[in-house]
Amino acid sequence: MSVNINNNDINKAREIIYKIAGIYLPTSKDSTIKNRLDMLKRKFNIQDFDNFFHQVKHGHFKQEFVNAFTTNKTDFFREGFHFDDMLDRILPHRLKENEPIKVYCSASSTGEEPYSIATTLLYAKEIYCSSTPVSVLATDIDTSVLDFAKKGKYVINTKLNPLPTWVDLKDYFDIKHKNDHELFMDAKSNLKNILTFKQQNLYDSRYPFGIKEFDIIFCRNVLIYFKVSDQEQILSQIFSHLKIGGTLYLGHSENILNLAPKVDRLGKNIFVKVMD
């Protein structure tokens, strides 16, 4: 007999996902929680949610539980003004230096954002005739989307996700037409070679990166899933890994919060670190 999902199950799931990953799901998201639990029920033939939650708390099905509660909405070159800023403001002078450029993408999702970053870096190296080493570290808590991202294979609807015209994407992807407005895009080795995908829980108290390691950090459209107090903690942690003079990009609906005195604002949620 199929188990029914009740309010107690929903509240326990809300509590567990917050404890593990810091993802905050208010009561307005109860239907979302119920849908995710229903998906898990069917996938693992769950007959008793109390027993399932007990197992999750002790490490069994923990990753599958986390993966079920993450949201993965992304596109290539989303909020394109940030890539324009990289190309026009940051990279012309940085690519004249020999010091490697390191970029951190803190919410990889299925990979469209880090591949867009990598494309921008390689295109900039070409147009500015630079041999400066560049690299992108992309992380996510969801292992299923990281596995997808590592493959670098996409089907793009160009009506829903218009692609940039300032770069010839055929230099970085093998592209084939599926139909009038859908493309198969397969990332070439030149992109994959500068990308590293790793799992990272942004809710962790420490990150395994060097202090002031990165020149550019993308932290876009992920903070919105956390409480404001947790957003401040995550931002502070991320900020410690950004170089003085480095750039932090936030999503259009996100706020720099208590870091405001430590940055110069350039508009469009572009922030330059001026002090620790």
C-alpha positions in Angstrom: 0.0 0.0 0.0 1.4 3.4 -1.0 2.3 5.7 1.9 0.6 9.1 2.0 2.7 12.2 2.5 1.5 14.2 5.5 2.3 17.6 7.1 4.6 15.9 9.6 6.7 14.4 6.7 6.8 17.8 5.0 8.0 19.5 8.1 10.7 16.9 8.8 12.0 17.2 5.2 12.1 21.0 5.6 14.1 20.6 8.8 16.5 18.0 7.4 17.4 19.8 4.2 18.0 23.0 6.1 20.3 21.2 8.6 22.3 19.5 5.8 22.5 22.2 3.1 21.0 25.4 4.6 18.3 25.4 1.9 15.4 27.3 3.4 11.9 26.2 2.3 9.2 28.3 3.9 5.6 27.0 4.3 4.8 28.6 0.9 7.0 25.8 -0.6 5.0 23.0 1.0 3.7 21.8 -2.3 7.3 21.7 -3.7 8.4 19.7 -0.7 5.5 17.3 -1.2 6.4 16.9 -4.9 10.0 16.1 -4.1 9.1 13.6 -1.4 6.7 12.0 -3.8 9.5 11.7 -6.3 11.8 10.1 -3.7 8.9 7.7 -2.6 8.6 6.4 -6.2 12.3 6.2 -6.8 13.1 4.3 -3.6 9.7 2.6 -2.9 9.5 4.3 0.4 6.8 2.7 2.7 7.7 4.6 5.9 9.0 8.2 5.8 10.0 8.1 9.5 12.3 5.3 8.7 13.6 7.0 5.5 14.3 10.2 7.4 16.1 8.3 10.1 18.3 6.7 7.4 19.0 10.1 5.8 20.1 11.5 9.1 22.6 8.7 9.4 24.0 9.1 6.0 22.0 6.7 3.9 20.3 8.2 0.9 21.7 11.6 2.1 23.0 12.7 -1.3 19.9 11.5 -3.1 17.8 13.5 -0.6 19.9 16.6 -1.2 19.8 16.2 -5.0 16.0 16.0 -4.8 15.7 19.3 -3.1 18.1 21.5 -5.1 16.8 23.8 -7.9 18.7 23.9 -11.1 17.6 26.7 -13.4 20.3 28.1 -15.6 21.1 29.2 -19.2 24.1 29.9 -21.3 25.3 33.5 -20.9 22.5 34.3 -18.5 22.6 38.0 -17.3 25.0 38.7 -20.1 26.2 42.0 -18.8 28.5 40.2 -16.4 30.2 38.4 -19.3 30.5 41.8 -21.1 32.1 43.3 -17.9 34.6 40.5 -17.7 35.5 40.9 -21.4 35.6 44.7 -21.5 36.8 45.8 -18.0 38.7 42.9 -16.2 40.4 40.8 -18.9 42.1 43.4 -21.1 44.6 44.4 -18.4 44.7 41.1 -16.5 45.6 39.2 -19.6 48.6 41.4 -20.1 50.1 40.0 -16.9 51.6 36.6 -16.5 49.9 35.7 -13.2 47.2 33.0 -13.8 43.6 34.1 -13.7 41.4 31.9 -11.5 37.6 32.1 -11.6 35.2 30.4 -9.1 31.6 29.6 -10.1 29.9 28.7 -6.8 26.7 27.3 -8.2 27.5 25.2 -11.3 24.1 23.6 -11.7 24.1 21.7 -15.1 27.2 23.6 -16.3 25.9 26.3 -18.6 27.3 29.1 -16.5 30.9 27.7 -16.0 31.0 26.9 -19.8 30.0 30.4 -20.5 32.7 31.7 -18.2 35.3 29.5 -19.8 34.2 30.5 -23.3 34.6 34.2 -22.4 38.1 33.6 -21.0 39.3 31.7 -24.0 37.8 34.2 -26.4 39.4 37.1 -24.5 42.8 35.3 -24.6 42.4 35.1 -28.4 41.4 38.7 -29.1 43.9 40.1 -26.6 46.7 37.8 -27.9 47.5 36.5 -24.4 49.2 33.4 -23.1 48.2 34.0 -19.5 46.9 30.7 -17.9 43.2 30.7 -17.1 41.0 28.3 -15.1 37.5 27.9 -13.8 36.5 26.0 -10.7 32.8 25.2 -10.7 31.0 23.7 -7.7 27.6 22.5 -6.7 26.1 20.4 -3.9 24.1 18.3 -6.3 26.1 15.4 -7.7 23.6 14.6 -10.4 24.0 18.1 -12.1 27.8 17.9 -11.7 27.8 14.6 -13.6 25.7 16.2 -16.3 28.0 19.3 -16.5 31.2 17.3 -16.8 29.8 15.8 -20.1 29.4 19.2 -21.6 26.6 18.1 -23.9 23.5 20.3 -24.4 20.4 20.8 -26.4 19.7 24.6 -26.6 16.5 26.2 -27.7 17.7 29.5 -29.2 14.2 31.1 -28.8 14.2 30.6 -25.1 18.0 31.0 -24.6 19.4 33.4 -27.3 23.1 32.9 -27.7 25.6 35.8 -27.9 26.7 37.2 -31.3 30.0 38.6 -30.1 31.7 35.2 -30.1 31.8 32.4 -32.6 30.7 29.5 -30.4 31.8 27.0 -33.0 35.4 27.6 -31.8 34.4 26.2 -28.4 31.6 23.8 -29.1 30.7 21.2 -31.8 27.4 22.5 -32.9 24.7 20.7 -35.0 21.2 21.8 -35.8 18.4 19.7 -34.3 15.7 21.8 -36.0 14.9 25.4 -36.8 15.6 26.8 -33.3 17.3 23.9 -31.4 21.0 23.1 -31.4 23.1 20.3 -30.1 26.1 21.8 -28.4 29.1 19.6 -27.3 31.9 21.4 -25.5 35.3 21.0 -27.1 38.4 19.9 -25.2 39.8 23.5 -25.2 36.9 24.4 -22.8 36.9 21.2 -20.8 40.6 21.5 -20.2 40.3 24.8 -18.2 37.2 23.6 -16.2 37.2 21.7 -13.0 33.9 20.5 -11.5 33.8 19.6 -7.8 31.1 19.1 -5.1 30.9 21.8 -2.5 28.2 22.6 0.1 28.1 26.4 0.4 26.6 25.9 3.9 29.8 24.3 5.2 31.7 26.4 7.7 34.9 26.2 5.6 35.8 25.9 2.0 38.9 24.0 0.7 40.3 27.0 -1.2 43.1 29.3 -0.6 42.6 32.7 1.0 42.4 35.3 -1.8 42.7 32.6 -4.4 40.3 33.8 -7.0 40.3 36.9 -9.3 36.6 36.6 -10.2 33.8 34.9 -8.3 30.3 34.2 -9.7 27.8 33.7 -6.9 24.6 34.2 -8.9 21.0 33.1 -8.2 22.0 30.7 -5.4 21.8 33.0 -2.3 18.1 33.3 -2.7 17.6 29.8 -1.4 19.1 30.7 2.0 17.9 32.7 5.0 19.4 36.2 5.1 21.6 35.4 8.1 23.0 32.4 6.3 23.4 34.5 3.1 25.7 36.8 5.1 27.8 33.8 6.4 28.1 32.3 2.9 29.0 35.7 1.3 31.6 36.3 4.0 33.1 32.9 3.4 33.2 33.3 -0.4 34.5 36.9 -0.1 37.6 35.6 1.9 38.7 33.7 -1.2 38.5 36.7 -3.5 41.6 38.8 -4.1 41.7 42.5 -3.3 40.7 44.1 -6.6 38.8 41.0 -7.6 35.3 41.0 -8.8 32.2 39.4 -7.3 29.1 38.9 -9.4 25.7 38.4 -7.7 22.4 37.5 -9.3 20.0 40.3 -10.2 17.8 39.8 -7.1 20.6 39.3 -4.6 22.2 41.7 -2.1 25.8 42.3 -1.0 24.4 42.7 2.6 27.0 43.4 5.3 29.9 43.4 2.8 28.8 46.7 1.4 31.6 48.7 3.1 34.3 46.4 1.7 33.4 46.8 -2.0 33.0 49.3 -4.8 29.7 48.9 -6.6 29.8 49.1 -10.4 26.1 48.6 -11.0 24.2 45.5 -12.2 25.3 43.6 -9.1 29.0 43.9 -10.0 31.2 44.4 -6.9 35.0 45.0 -6.7 36.7 44.0 -3.4 38.6 47.0 -1.9 39.3 45.6 1.6 39.1 42.4 3.7 
